[in-house]
Amino acid sequence: MPNDIKKVALLFSGGPAPAANAVISTCAISFINNGMEVVGIRHGYSSLIDYSKDRPLQEGQDYLNLTEKMLRRTRSKQGIIIGTARTNPGKFVSSPADLEDPEKTAPLQRTYDGLCSLGVDALVSIGGDDTLKTANKFKLFQERLPEGSKQIPVVHVPKTIDNDYKGIDFTFGYFTAVETLGTEIRNLHADAEAGRSYFIVESMGRSAGWLAYGAAISGEASMVISVEDITDDYLAPESTATRKVMDIDKVVGNIVKMMRYRQEKQGKEYGIVVLAEGLA
């Protein structure tokens, strides 16, 4: 860690995830133990994006000065000690050309000014795909500042219970989400068997089936279908190379086939089918 980094800001953005406080606390303590000050930015980018000299950031409301005493016994605490929000200062930047547009980069400028007002030397952003993109846009924005301007390096910590992150085996919160969903699926089994019925369980997972499959295995579901399972055999005629359309009749037919097999071959008139939300 460069010696010129004396103060670090931590920020959590996007949806909540189990173990959020463990990540925040462990990260903060590591910096504190190395002689650095740590600021916890409250509720994602929501305060930074509204920063101005007329509206300075307020301690307690917009940020917290994290100390070792404050962080004691927080690693297993529920919730997120610095809060979260989905505010995105890079929302209007969708191409490199947008970084040259002062109007589109205004939220990034206010974010930069807000961090500078706190004397921050580095930023740790914790979040999912959108937060990762924001971190990258913030870096690219700083590269276009006038020569000699302060640079705030950014380190991003991947966070998503979907576990759909390339380059990392497992994101924090994934296994807790699997365990929680698996428990609910096992609970549904009792009702399904008692009423000789089937339950459809929809899990998160827009573009990957990690959570759907993990929950299905944990909860002993009868069947699981995710976006990866929609191969050519299950595509509708109107599908193109760039836009795949699921043939719902074929997918439903496959589910019915499973149900009939369980009834006719195994004597089971009940079950659980887990579907990933990306199928919609």
SVG drawing of the C-alpha trace seen along z (x, -y; Angstrom):
<svg xmlns="http://www.w3.org/2000/svg" viewBox="-54 -27 59 74">
<polyline fill="none" stroke="black" stroke-width="0.4" points="0.0,0.0 1.6,-3.4 2.6,-5.5 0.7,-8.5 -2.6,-6.8 -3.6,-8.0 -7.4,-7.9 -9.6,-5.3 -13.4,-5.4 -15.6,-2.3 -18.8,-2.2 -21.5,0.5 -23.9,0.2 -26.8,2.2 -28.8,4.9 -28.0,6.3 -26.1,9.5 -25.3,11.8 -21.8,11.2 -21.8,7.6 -20.7,6.5 -18.0,9.1 -16.5,7.7 -16.9,4.1 -15.4,4.8 -12.5,6.9 -11.6,4.4 -11.8,1.5 -9.8,3.2 -7.0,4.1 -6.6,0.4 -6.8,-0.8 -4.2,1.8 -1.9,0.3 -2.3,-3.2 -4.9,-4.6 -8.2,-6.4 -11.3,-4.8 -14.5,-6.6 -17.7,-4.6 -19.8,-6.3 -23.5,-5.9 -26.1,-4.6 -23.9,-4.0 -23.4,-7.0 -26.7,-8.7 -25.0,-11.5 -21.9,-11.8 -23.9,-12.4 -25.7,-15.4 -22.5,-16.9 -21.9,-20.6 -20.0,-23.3 -23.5,-24.5 -24.3,-21.0 -21.2,-19.6 -21.2,-16.0 -22.3,-15.6 -20.7,-13.1 -23.3,-10.7 -25.7,-11.5 -23.6,-11.0 -20.5,-9.2 -19.1,-7.5 -15.5,-7.7 -15.0,-3.9 -12.9,-3.0 -11.8,0.3 -14.2,-0.2 -17.1,-0.9 -16.4,2.3 -16.2,4.7 -18.6,7.7 -20.0,6.4 -18.8,9.2 -21.7,11.4 -24.3,8.6 -27.2,8.6 -27.8,5.7 -25.3,3.3 -23.6,1.0 -23.1,-1.8 -26.3,-1.1 -26.7,-0.8 -28.6,-2.3 -28.8,-1.9 -27.8,-5.4 -25.5,-5.3 -23.3,-8.4 -22.2,-6.7 -25.8,-6.2 -25.5,-8.6 -22.1,-7.4 -22.6,-4.6 -19.6,-5.1 -16.1,-6.7 -17.5,-9.7 -19.9,-10.4 -16.9,-10.9 -16.2,-14.1 -19.7,-15.5 -19.7,-17.6 -23.4,-17.2 -23.3,-13.4 -20.2,-13.3 -21.6,-15.8 -22.7,-13.1 -19.1,-11.6 -17.7,-15.1 -19.8,-15.6 -18.8,-12.2 -15.1,-13.1 -15.5,-16.5 -17.4,-14.9 -14.6,-12.4 -11.9,-15.1 -13.8,-17.2 -13.3,-14.4 -9.6,-14.1 -10.0,-10.6 -7.0,-9.1 -8.5,-5.8 -11.9,-4.2 -13.1,-0.6 -16.4,0.0 -18.4,3.1 -21.2,4.1 -22.4,6.0 -22.1,5.6 -23.4,2.0 -21.2,0.9 -18.2,2.4 -19.0,0.5 -19.4,-2.7 -16.0,-2.1 -14.5,-1.8 -16.2,-4.9 -15.0,-6.8 -11.5,-5.7 -11.8,-6.7 -13.4,-10.1 -10.4,-10.9 -8.0,-10.1 -9.6,-13.0 -9.2,-15.6 -6.7,-18.4 -3.1,-17.5 -2.0,-17.6 -5.5,-16.8 -5.7,-14.4 -6.3,-10.8 -8.3,-8.5 -7.5,-4.9 -10.5,-2.5 -10.5,1.2 -13.8,3.1 -15.0,6.0 -17.5,8.2 -20.8,8.7 -23.8,10.7 -25.8,13.6 -26.2,14.7 -22.5,15.6 -22.4,14.5 -19.0,12.9 -16.2,13.8 -12.8,14.2 -13.8,15.2 -14.9,18.6 -17.6,17.5 -18.9,14.1 -19.7,13.5 -23.3,14.1 -23.9,16.8 -23.7,19.8 -25.9,18.1 -28.5,17.4 -28.3,21.1 -28.8,22.3 -31.7,19.9 -33.5,20.9 -32.7,24.6 -34.4,24.4 -37.5,22.9 -37.6,25.5 -37.4,28.3 -40.2,26.7 -42.4,26.6 -41.8,30.3 -43.9,31.1 -46.9,29.1 -46.4,30.5 -46.5,34.1 -49.4,33.5 -51.5,31.9 -50.2,34.0 -49.2,30.9 -46.3,29.1 -44.7,25.8 -42.8,23.5 -40.0,21.7 -38.4,18.7 -34.9,17.8 -32.7,14.9 -30.3,15.3 -30.7,13.1 -27.9,14.6 -26.5,17.5 -28.0,20.5 -25.6,20.7 -28.2,19.8 -31.0,21.8 -28.9,24.9 -27.4,24.4 -30.8,24.0 -32.3,26.9 -29.5,29.2 -29.6,27.9 -33.4,28.2 -33.6,31.5 -35.9,30.1 -37.4,32.3 -36.2,30.2 -34.3,27.0 -34.2,25.0 -31.9,22.0 -31.0,19.8 -28.1,22.1 -30.6,25.0 -32.4,23.2 -30.4,24.7 -31.4,24.8 -33.9,27.6 -35.9,25.1 -35.8,22.0 -38.8,20.6 -38.7,20.2 -38.5,16.4 -35.1,16.6 -32.1,15.0 -28.4,15.1 -28.6,11.9 -32.0,12.5 -32.9,15.9 -36.6,16.5 -37.7,19.5 -40.4,21.8 -42.5,21.9 -44.6,24.8 -41.5,27.0 -40.2,26.0 -43.5,26.7 -43.7,30.0 -40.4,31.0 -41.7,30.2 -44.9,32.2 -42.8,35.1 -40.9,35.1 -44.1,34.9 -45.6,37.9 -42.4,39.9 -42.4,39.3 -46.1,40.3 -46.0,43.4 -42.5,44.7 -41.9,43.5 -45.4,43.2 -44.8,39.5 -47.6,37.0 -45.7,34.0 -42.5,32.0 -40.7,28.7 -39.5,27.1 -36.9,24.3 -36.8,21.7 -34.2,19.0 -35.6,15.5 -33.7,15.1 -36.1,17.4 -38.6,14.6"/>
</svg>
